[in-house]
Amino acid sequence: MGTLQRGLLATGLWRADLPAVPATEASAAPIVATGGAVYPHNVPLLTLDGQAANLSQFRGKVVFVNLWASWCPPCVAELPGIQALYKKVDPKKVAFVLISFDQTPAKAAALIRRQGYTFPVYFPAAPVRPPFDSNSIPTTLILAPDGQVVSRHEGMADYDTPEFKAALEKLAQQ
């Protein structure tokens, strides 16, 4: 099923929504926040090896947050594109936070290891709350450096596009 969905992503029918970028003097389009600011809210996480982390540690960077699980075929289908994008962006400006909703970290870790993915994977250390609560996965949120949710996409998408990468880079320059 995941292979078929990866093929569907390759058709270009499921493109990710581009993150909104704050307006400049040359642009009349204002930023469209879709879920309010995340910071200074406490979003406790655990790393794959059980270390405590918090989403606020990424303040000052654009943050690509993806909610997923290894048992979710659409989630698994979009992971290769997320890995490709992860390898192309500047980690000093853009952070990736893939939050797994697997029952045990071992299942997510096995998939990550088997596929050779290098993006960071976390697990919720407490019940998730807005804007990370979602009735469907995969769900992807893009946070501006100040923590504003500038984009939210529910469902699978291909994030490895030149346009999406450029939008992340532009947002990081603000």
HELIX and SHEET records of a PDB file:
HELIX    1   1 GLY A    2  ALA A   10  1                                   9    
HELIX    2   2 LEU A   55  PHE A   58  5                                   4    
HELIX    3   3 PRO A   73  LYS A   88  1                                  16    
HELIX    4   4 PRO A  105  GLN A  115  1                                  11    
HELIX    5   5 PRO A  162  GLN A  173  1                                  12    
SHEET    1   A 7 ALA A  52  ASN A  54  0                                        
SHEET    2   A 7 PRO A  44  THR A  47 -1                                        
SHEET    3   A 7 VAL A 121  PRO A 124 -1                                        
SHEET    4   A 7 VAL A  94  SER A 100  1                                        
SHEET    5   A 7 VAL A  62  TRP A  68  1                                        
SHEET    6   A 7 THR A 139  LEU A 143 -1                                        
SHEET    7   A 7 VAL A 149  GLU A 154 -1                                        
END                                                                             
